[in-house]
Amino acid sequence: MKRKASAVWKGDLKTGKGNISTESGTLSNAQYSFQTRFESGTGTNPEELIAAAHAGCFSMALSAGLGGLGMKPEKIETSAVVSLDNTDKGWTVTTIQLDVKAKVPGMDAAAFQKAANEAKANCPISRLLNAKITMNAVLEK
């Protein structure tokens, strides 16, 4: 399986602009710039896209893990916060915080935490990233 996305950048770093597109068409010439990445401009940025990918990947991995335990989640909500910091090696994604809320009827809290930790460690996006990944996972009643 292969997925494709593309980016076009025009101009210098501070005043230039770019756009990002995905083969599926979900993103089509989505604007990004220095302002959207380091300030508060309108548009997206690579770190926001990584956060979205990680939240989606983790939610699916947790659902699969729960299914393997014979549990059927009603809902899994995941948000991811990617931190981009200027380190001695330059701008680096240093941490990702996952915040998870799930409603899983009949699920034991300890078993849920174990499944969430396994999903955090094993979802493909987690394995891709070279950053510290932290998580707060809450099983709703």
C-alpha positions, 0 to 999 in steps of 0.5 A, a space after each residue: 500500500 502506498 499513499 501520495 501527497 505533494 507540496 509546492 513552495 514558491 519564494 523564500 522562507 519568510 515571505 513565500 507560500 506553498 500548497 499541499 495536496 493529497 492524491 485522494 483530493 481531501 487536501 487540494 492546494 491547502 495553503 501553508 506558509 511561514 505564518 501558518 507554521 510559526 505564527 498564527 496565519 490561516 492555513 495548515 502546516 506539516 506539524 498539524 498534518 502529523 497531529 491529525 495523522 497520529 490521532 487517526 492512526 492511534 484511534 484505529 489501532 486502539 479500536 483494533 486492539 480492543 476488538 482483539 480483546 472481544 470489546 467493541 468501542 462505541 466511540 474513541 476520541 483522540 487529539 494529538 498535540 505536536 510540539 515543534 521546538 528549536 533545538 541544538 539540531 534545529 527545528 525538531 518535533 520533540 513531543 506528541 501528546 495524545 489525549 484519548 477518551 473512549 466509551 467501551 461498554 463492559 471494559 475494565 479500566 486496567 485492560 483499557 490502559 494496557 490496550 491504549 499503551 499498546 496502541 500508542 507503541 504500535 500504531 504505524 505513525 507512532 513507530 514512524 516518529 522520532 519524538 517522545 510520545 505521551 498519553 492521557 487515556 480516559 475510559 468513560 462510563 
